[in-house]
Amino acid sequence: MLVGKNVTLVPCTNDLWHEIHRKYVPDPMMDETPYAYDFERCEKAYNSRVADVTRKYFAILCNGDVIGDIYLKHIKADEKSAEFGIALIDDSVKERGFGTEAIKLLIDYVFQELGLETIFANSVIRNTRSQYVLEKLGFAYKNEDATFKYYKLEKSVCVF
């Protein structure tokens, strides 16, 4: 469990995974595809992701309520690197600092607990909120393609 001032990250259980996805409302800035919770599809996704040893999933809690998830993927111990992603359940929990705090907790976990040296991230080009947060936390813009902007944070330049 990773505890911050306003949010707590807990390992994502099957029940928490389903709760996140039942509550999830897609952000049109991220994806314009309609979303509907489907138990079987959600169950299959959870089981495949948990079985992948290069991934770690955390539920983001605020006052005991699930408000999103944050995860590591492509964890490469030999390269001392990983990539992270985050999704908040809906607009009611955005622009309140919860995502930023969750990312800070994850960065500390990656550098201090896992002993990794580099964290990668990407952001959909039109998601300027995400890009602002990444840059505010010290992620350096690397490049972009037609869909994403790519970022990198090195432990040696981390500011907190």
C-alpha positions in Angstrom: 0.0 0.0 0.0 1.3 3.4 -1.0 -0.2 6.2 1.1 -0.3 9.9 0.2 -2.0 12.9 1.6 -5.3 12.5 -0.4 -4.9 9.2 -2.3 -3.8 5.7 -1.5 -2.5 3.1 -4.0 -3.4 -0.5 -3.2 -2.7 -3.6 -5.2 -5.6 -4.0 -7.6 -7.7 -7.0 -6.7 -10.3 -8.6 -9.0 -13.1 -6.9 -7.1 -11.4 -3.5 -7.3 -10.7 -4.0 -11.0 -14.4 -4.6 -11.6 -15.4 -1.7 -9.5 -13.1 0.6 -11.5 -14.5 -0.6 -14.8 -18.2 -0.5 -13.6 -17.7 3.2 -12.7 -15.5 4.2 -15.7 -16.7 6.9 -18.0 -14.4 7.4 -21.0 -13.0 10.9 -21.5 -13.6 12.0 -25.1 -10.2 13.6 -25.0 -8.7 10.1 -24.7 -11.1 7.9 -26.6 -14.3 8.6 -28.5 -15.3 4.9 -28.6 -18.5 4.2 -26.6 -17.8 2.1 -23.4 -20.1 -0.3 -21.6 -19.0 -2.5 -18.7 -19.0 -6.2 -19.6 -18.3 -8.6 -16.7 -16.8 -11.4 -18.9 -14.6 -9.1 -20.9 -13.4 -7.3 -17.8 -12.7 -10.6 -16.0 -10.7 -11.8 -19.0 -8.7 -8.6 -19.1 -7.9 -8.7 -15.4 -6.8 -12.3 -15.5 -4.5 -11.8 -18.5 -2.9 -8.6 -17.0 -2.4 -10.1 -13.6 -0.7 -13.1 -15.1 1.8 -10.8 -16.9 4.9 -10.5 -14.6 6.0 -7.4 -16.4 3.0 -5.5 -15.1 1.8 -4.2 -11.7 -1.6 -2.7 -11.1 -2.8 -0.4 -8.3 -6.3 0.9 -7.6 -6.3 4.6 -6.6 -8.5 5.2 -3.5 -9.6 8.6 -2.1 -11.4 8.4 1.2 -11.8 4.7 0.7 -13.6 5.2 -2.7 -12.1 3.8 -5.9 -11.3 6.7 -8.3 -9.1 5.0 -10.9 -6.1 2.8 -11.5 -2.4 3.3 -12.1 -0.1 0.7 -13.4 3.4 -0.2 -14.5 3.9 -2.2 -17.7 7.0 -3.4 -19.6 8.9 -3.7 -16.4 12.4 -4.6 -17.4 14.7 -5.3 -14.5 17.7 -5.8 -16.7 17.2 -2.4 -18.3 16.0 -0.9 -15.0 13.0 0.6 -16.7 9.2 0.5 -16.8 6.3 2.4 -18.4 3.3 3.7 -16.5 -0.3 4.5 -17.3 -3.1 6.0 -15.3 -6.9 6.3 -15.8 -9.3 8.1 -13.5 -12.9 6.9 -13.5 -14.6 10.1 -14.6 -14.4 13.9 -14.7 -15.6 14.3 -11.1 -12.1 13.2 -9.8 -10.1 15.0 -12.5 -8.3 18.4 -12.0 -8.2 17.9 -8.2 -4.6 16.8 -7.9 -5.4 13.1 -7.3 -3.8 11.9 -10.5 -0.7 14.0 -9.9 -0.4 12.6 -6.3 -0.9 9.0 -7.5 1.9 9.5 -10.1 4.2 10.9 -7.5 3.6 7.9 -5.3 4.2 5.5 -8.2 7.4 7.3 -9.2 8.7 7.0 -5.6 7.8 3.3 -5.6 9.5 2.7 -8.9 12.8 4.4 -7.9 12.9 3.5 -4.2 11.2 0.1 -3.9 11.8 -1.5 -7.3 15.2 0.1 -7.8 14.5 1.1 -11.4 16.3 4.0 -13.1 13.9 5.1 -15.9 10.1 5.6 -16.2 8.5 6.0 -19.6 5.1 7.5 -20.3 3.0 8.5 -23.2 0.0 10.8 -23.7 -2.6 11.0 -26.4 -1.6 14.1 -28.4 -4.9 15.9 -27.6 -4.6 15.2 -23.9 -2.8 18.4 -22.9 -3.8 17.9 -19.2 -1.8 14.7 -19.0 1.2 16.3 -20.8 1.1 19.3 -18.4 1.2 16.9 -15.4 4.0 14.8 -16.9 6.2 17.8 -17.6 5.4 19.3 -14.2 6.7 16.1 -12.6 9.9 16.3 -14.5 9.2 13.9 -17.5 11.1 15.0 -20.5 9.4 15.1 -23.9 11.2 12.8 -26.3 9.2 12.5 -29.5 5.7 11.9 -30.9 3.9 10.1 -33.6 0.4 10.6 -35.1 -1.3 9.5 -31.9 1.0 9.9 -28.9 3.7 12.1 -27.3 6.4 10.1 -25.5 8.1 11.1 -22.3 10.9 9.8 -20.1 11.9 10.4 -16.4 15.3 9.4 -15.2 15.9 8.8 -11.5 19.0 11.0 -11.6 17.0 14.1 -12.6 13.8 13.4 -10.5 13.1 16.5 -8.5 11.2 15.0 -5.5 
